[in-house]
């Protein structure tokens, strides 16, 4: 099964890095989700929660952010969070 490699970074530290099944993000134009093989994307993020699931059936993890940016390329997702 394909996965995404998610990295969530803040100015102070890496908040999370690892493989996930999906990611839900608070975009400035509304929430959106990413699954494996998503098209390349760069977007701004608003205040909210980054939600990801490491394994199907396991509770989703929620990381609060104050905004930021995201880049998606070849199943690599990088969130630069404030």
N, C-alpha and C positions, 0 to 999 in steps of 0.2 A: 504494500500500500504506500502510495506517495505521501510525503509529508512536507511541511514548510519548515525552514530553519528560521526561527524568530530570535531577534536580538532587540531588547528594550534597554536603551541607555539614557541616563540623565546626565547633567553636567558633573555630578559627583561620582557616579559609579554605574556599573552594569547591573540593571535590576533583574534581568532574566536573559539566558541564552540557552537554546535547545530546540529540539524538534517538537512540532505541534501539529494537530490535525486541522485546526482552523483558527482564525483570529477575527475578532469583531472590534471595530475601531470607531471612535467618535469623530467623524469627519466634520469639517466646518459647514458642509452642506447637508449633514445628516449622517446617521450611522451606516457603516458598510462592513461587509464580511469578505474575507479572503479564504480561498481554498487552494490546494495544490494546483499548479499549472496556471495560475492567474496571470493575466497580461502584465507587462511592465507598467509601473505606476509610480508617480510622485504626487503626494497630496499633503495638505495642511490638516492638522488635527485641532479640535477644540477641547475644552475641559470636559472630562468624563472618565470612562474606564476602558482600558484595553482588556478584552476578555479572550482567553485562549484555553484550549483543551489539549492536554498533553496526550491523553489516550481516550478513545471512545468509551463512554460509559463512566468515566471518572469525572468528578465534579470539575466544572470550569473554574479557572483562576481569574480573579479580577484585580487589575493593577490601576489605581487612580492616577490620572495625569492632569496637569494644568494646561495642556495644549502641546503643540510640537509639530513634527513632520514625520512622514513615512516614505520609505522607498521600497519598492517591490521589484525584484529582478531574478528570474530563473529560480523560483521557489525560495529565495532569500528575502526575508522581510526585516527591515531595520526601522525601528521606531526611535526617533530622537525626541524624548519627552522632557517637558519642563516641570 
